[in-house]
Amino acid sequence: MSTRTGDTPPAPGNEPVPALLKQIGVIPAAAEPEAPAKAPGAALGAFDRGLAALEQYRARTGSVTVARAHAERLADGTEVRLGVWLSNTKSRRGKLSADKLAALADLGVEWAPTRQFLSDHLADQMKMAARWSPAR
């Protein structure tokens, strides 16, 4: 016959910690308050916020050349450190999806290859791989 763990009272000295604390008069702390609501711009991802800031900057100035220290305030009040975002995005461009690169190219960012370039480059790479792969 087997007994379940919860069927028998704990042996003396093996009481759960909260019960022991209650016996000696320690009052548990109040539960942690809920996490504060996210910032207004949190609904957009970091890339989307940066892209929106770049679009706004381009509409205002006619250029996508941004000083590293420049910060752009979006309509919802979110401030984007646009120069830093653009610099970081450029340094990570190898990891960006084709859609993100195309969105940057559509705004006129010089270092972002267009969809056509990406498509052509992939086709060239596939041809080269086929030519140099060992025969099976």
ZADO-1210 file (C-alpha; in nm, 4 decimals, padded with zeros to 6 digits):
<atoms>
<atom x="00.0000" y="00.0000" z="00.0000" code="MET" pos="1"/>
<atom x="00.1447" y="00.3345" z="-00.0986" code="SER" pos="2"/>
<atom x="00.0822" y="00.6662" z="00.0670" code="THR" pos="3"/>
<atom x="00.0933" y="01.0010" z="-00.1023" code="ARG" pos="4"/>
<atom x="00.3212" y="01.2680" z="00.0296" code="THR" pos="5"/>
<atom x="00.0369" y="01.5038" z="00.1209" code="GLY" pos="6"/>
<atom x="-00.1520" y="01.2400" z="00.3262" code="ASP" pos="7"/>
<atom x="00.0738" y="01.2444" z="00.6297" code="THR" pos="8"/>
<atom x="00.1665" y="01.5442" z="00.8434" code="PRO" pos="9"/>
<atom x="00.5325" y="01.6429" z="00.8312" code="PRO" pos="10"/>
<atom x="00.7605" y="01.5022" z="01.0960" code="ALA" pos="11"/>
<atom x="00.8630" y="01.7449" z="01.3708" code="PRO" pos="12"/>
<atom x="01.1363" y="01.9718" z="01.2377" code="GLY" pos="13"/>
<atom x="01.0294" y="01.9200" z="00.8774" code="ASN" pos="14"/>
<atom x="00.7522" y="02.1804" z="00.8668" code="GLU" pos="15"/>
<atom x="00.7425" y="02.4059" z="00.5630" code="PRO" pos="16"/>
<atom x="00.9361" y="02.7307" z="00.6100" code="VAL" pos="17"/>
<atom x="00.6291" y="02.9599" z="00.5859" code="PRO" pos="18"/>
<atom x="00.4611" y="02.7664" z="00.8679" code="ALA" pos="19"/>
<atom x="00.7721" y="02.7924" z="01.0860" code="LEU" pos="20"/>
<atom x="00.7986" y="03.1653" z="01.0207" code="LEU" pos="21"/>
<atom x="00.4340" y="03.2113" z="01.1137" code="LYS" pos="22"/>
<atom x="00.4895" y="03.0211" z="01.4413" code="GLN" pos="23"/>
<atom x="00.7645" y="03.2595" z="01.5486" code="ILE" pos="24"/>
<atom x="00.5659" y="03.5691" z="01.4489" code="GLY" pos="25"/>
<atom x="00.7335" y="03.6709" z="01.1239" code="VAL" pos="26"/>
<atom x="00.4828" y="03.8388" z="00.8946" code="ILE" pos="27"/>
<atom x="00.5395" y="03.7741" z="00.5244" code="PRO" pos="28"/>
<atom x="00.6074" y="04.0769" z="00.3069" code="ALA" pos="29"/>
<atom x="00.3292" y="04.2013" z="00.0833" code="ALA" pos="30"/>
<atom x="00.3211" y="04.0594" z="-00.2662" code="ALA" pos="31"/>
<atom x="00.5285" y="04.2398" z="-00.5281" code="GLU" pos="32"/>
<atom x="00.3292" y="04.5063" z="-00.7106" code="PRO" pos="33"/>
<atom x="00.2466" y="04.4367" z="-01.0722" code="GLU" pos="34"/>
<atom x="00.4996" y="04.5483" z="-01.3289" code="ALA" pos="35"/>
<atom x="00.4349" y="04.9007" z="-01.4520" code="PRO" pos="36"/>
<atom x="00.2697" y="04.9414" z="-01.7873" code="ALA" pos="37"/>
<atom x="00.5072" y="04.9565" z="-02.0809" code="LYS" pos="38"/>
<atom x="00.6164" y="05.2875" z="-02.2210" code="ALA" pos="39"/>
<atom x="00.3964" y="05.4341" z="-02.4966" code="PRO" pos="40"/>
<atom x="00.6410" y="05.3360" z="-02.7712" code="GLY" pos="41"/>
<atom x="00.6895" y="04.9828" z="-02.6425" code="ALA" pos="42"/>
<atom x="00.4207" y="04.8465" z="-02.8745" code="ALA" pos="43"/>
<atom x="00.6647" y="04.8931" z="-03.1611" code="LEU" pos="44"/>
<atom x="00.9857" y="04.6972" z="-03.1691" code="GLY" pos="45"/>
<atom x="01.3171" y="04.8796" z="-03.1477" code="ALA" pos="46"/>
<atom x="01.3746" y="04.8489" z="-03.5216" code="PHE" pos="47"/>
<atom x="01.0269" y="04.9798" z="-03.6017" code="ASP" pos="48"/>
<atom x="01.0713" y="05.2775" z="-03.3673" code="ARG" pos="49"/>
<atom x="01.4048" y="05.3582" z="-03.5273" code="GLY" pos="50"/>
<atom x="01.2587" y="05.3273" z="-03.8753" code="LEU" pos="51"/>
<atom x="00.9666" y="05.5538" z="-03.7831" code="ALA" pos="52"/>
<atom x="01.2114" y="05.8097" z="-03.6419" code="ALA" pos="53"/>
<atom x="01.4220" y="05.7918" z="-03.9585" code="LEU" pos="54"/>
<atom x="01.1118" y="05.8411" z="-04.1752" code="GLU" pos="55"/>
<atom x="01.0128" y="06.1429" z="-03.9677" code="GLN" pos="56"/>
<atom x="01.3659" y="06.2859" z="-03.9810" code="TYR" pos="57"/>
<atom x="01.3829" y="06.2394" z="-04.3587" code="ARG" pos="58"/>
<atom x="01.0428" y="06.4044" z="-04.4067" code="ALA" pos="59"/>
<atom x="01.1595" y="06.7049" z="-04.2051" code="ARG" pos="60"/>
<atom x="01.5152" y="06.7423" z="-04.3377" code="THR" pos="61"/>
<atom x="01.5125" y="06.5657" z="-04.6746" code="GLY" pos="62"/>
<atom x="01.8157" y="06.3595" z="-04.5745" code="SER" pos="63"/>
<atom x="01.8979" y="06.0357" z="-04.3959" code="VAL" pos="64"/>
<atom x="02.2411" y="06.1561" z="-04.2879" code="THR" pos="65"/>
<atom x="02.2070" y="06.1780" z="-03.9108" code="VAL" pos="66"/>
<atom x="02.4589" y="06.2987" z="-03.6531" code="ALA" pos="67"/>
<atom x="02.5369" y="06.0273" z="-03.3996" code="ARG" pos="68"/>
<atom x="02.4213" y="06.2482" z="-03.1098" code="ALA" pos="69"/>
<atom x="02.0838" y="06.3322" z="-03.2691" code="HIS" pos="70"/>
<atom x="01.7653" y="06.2203" z="-03.0911" code="ALA" pos="71"/>
<atom x="01.4265" y="06.2276" z="-03.2645" code="GLU" pos="72"/>
<atom x="01.0994" y="06.2588" z="-03.0717" code="ARG" pos="73"/>
<atom x="00.8140" y="06.0600" z="-03.2261" code="LEU" pos="74"/>
<atom x="00.4505" y="06.1764" z="-03.2287" code="ALA" pos="75"/>
<atom x="00.3687" y="05.9469" z="-02.9331" code="ASP" pos="76"/>
<atom x="00.6357" y="06.1174" z="-02.7202" code="GLY" pos="77"/>
<atom x="00.8925" y="05.8402" z="-02.7504" code="THR" pos="78"/>
<atom x="01.2455" y="05.9674" z="-02.7961" code="GLU" pos="79"/>
<atom x="01.4700" y="05.7653" z="-03.0263" code="VAL" pos="80"/>
<atom x="01.8440" y="05.8180" z="-03.0240" code="ARG" pos="81"/>
<atom x="01.8397" y="05.8098" z="-03.4012" code="LEU" pos="82"/>
<atom x="02.2100" y="05.8598" z="-03.4673" code="GLY" pos="83"/>
<atom x="02.3036" y="05.5773" z="-03.2327" code="VAL" pos="84"/>
<atom x="02.0273" y="05.3540" z="-03.3712" code="TRP" pos="85"/>
<atom x="02.1420" y="05.4119" z="-03.7301" code="LEU" pos="86"/>
<atom x="02.5061" y="05.3459" z="-03.6410" code="SER" pos="87"/>
<atom x="02.4192" y="05.0262" z="-03.4529" code="ASN" pos="88"/>
<atom x="02.1889" y="04.9108" z="-03.7313" code="THR" pos="89"/>
<atom x="02.4650" y="04.9637" z="-03.9861" code="LYS" pos="90"/>
<atom x="02.7128" y="04.7642" z="-03.7799" code="SER" pos="91"/>
<atom x="02.4585" y="04.4790" z="-03.7528" code="ARG" pos="92"/>
<atom x="02.3364" y="04.4936" z="-04.1114" code="ARG" pos="93"/>
<atom x="02.4631" y="04.1429" z="-04.1829" code="GLY" pos="94"/>
<atom x="02.2042" y="04.0074" z="-03.9387" code="LYS" pos="95"/>
<atom x="01.9074" y="04.2110" z="-04.0671" code="LEU" pos="96"/>
<atom x="01.6312" y="04.0432" z="-04.2636" code="SER" pos="97"/>
<atom x="01.5822" y="04.1293" z="-04.6307" code="ALA" pos="98"/>
<atom x="01.2610" y="04.3155" z="-04.5416" code="ASP" pos="99"/>
<atom x="01.4396" y="04.5393" z="-04.2917" code="LYS" pos="100"/>
<atom x="01.7227" y="04.6086" z="-04.5347" code="LEU" pos="101"/>
<atom x="01.4697" y="04.6900" z="-04.8061" code="ALA" pos="102"/>
<atom x="01.2839" y="04.9287" z="-04.5741" code="ALA" pos="103"/>
<atom x="01.6106" y="05.1127" z="-04.5083" code="LEU" pos="104"/>
<atom x="01.6962" y="05.1169" z="-04.8793" code="ALA" pos="105"/>
<atom x="01.3499" y="05.2564" z="-04.9586" code="ASP" pos="106"/>
<atom x="01.4301" y="05.5514" z="-04.7306" code="LEU" pos="107"/>
<atom x="01.7569" y="05.6115" z="-04.9149" code="GLY" pos="108"/>
<atom x="02.0075" y="05.4603" z="-04.6725" code="VAL" pos="109"/>
<atom x="02.3127" y="05.4054" z="-04.8945" code="GLU" pos="110"/>
<atom x="02.4589" y="05.1011" z="-04.7229" code="TRP" pos="111"/>
<atom x="02.1314" y="04.9048" z="-04.7280" code="ALA" pos="112"/>
<atom x="02.1095" y="04.6861" z="-05.0379" code="PRO" pos="113"/>
<atom x="01.7835" y="04.6871" z="-05.2328" code="THR" pos="114"/>
<atom x="01.5603" y="04.3821" z="-05.2718" code="ARG" pos="115"/>
<atom x="01.6759" y="04.3453" z="-05.6322" code="GLN" pos="116"/>
<atom x="02.0411" y="04.3455" z="-05.5266" code="PHE" pos="117"/>
<atom x="01.9743" y="04.0807" z="-05.2607" code="LEU" pos="118"/>
<atom x="01.7833" y="03.8657" z="-05.5092" code="SER" pos="119"/>
<atom x="02.0551" y="03.8970" z="-05.7735" code="ASP" pos="120"/>
<atom x="02.3301" y="03.8299" z="-05.5187" code="HIS" pos="121"/>
<atom x="02.1584" y="03.5148" z="-05.3957" code="LEU" pos="122"/>
<atom x="02.1148" y="03.3902" z="-05.7524" code="ALA" pos="123"/>
<atom x="02.4851" y="03.4553" z="-05.8238" code="ASP" pos="124"/>
<atom x="02.5880" y="03.2714" z="-05.5079" code="GLN" pos="125"/>
<atom x="02.3731" y="02.9704" z="-05.6002" code="MET" pos="126"/>
<atom x="02.5266" y="02.9565" z="-05.9522" code="LYS" pos="127"/>
<atom x="02.8776" y="02.9752" z="-05.8093" code="MET" pos="128"/>
<atom x="02.8042" y="02.7047" z="-05.5550" code="ALA" pos="129"/>
<atom x="02.6658" y="02.4785" z="-05.8267" code="ALA" pos="130"/>
<atom x="02.9716" y="02.5363" z="-06.0444" code="ARG" pos="131"/>
<atom x="03.2237" y="02.4667" z="-05.7674" code="TRP" pos="132"/>
<atom x="03.0504" y="02.1894" z="-05.5779" code="SER" pos="133"/>
<atom x="03.2082" y="01.8470" z="-05.6188" code="PRO" pos="134"/>
<atom x="03.0344" y="01.6095" z="-05.8598" code="ALA" pos="135"/>
<atom x="02.8429" y="01.3325" z="-05.6939" code="ARG" pos="136"/>
</atoms>
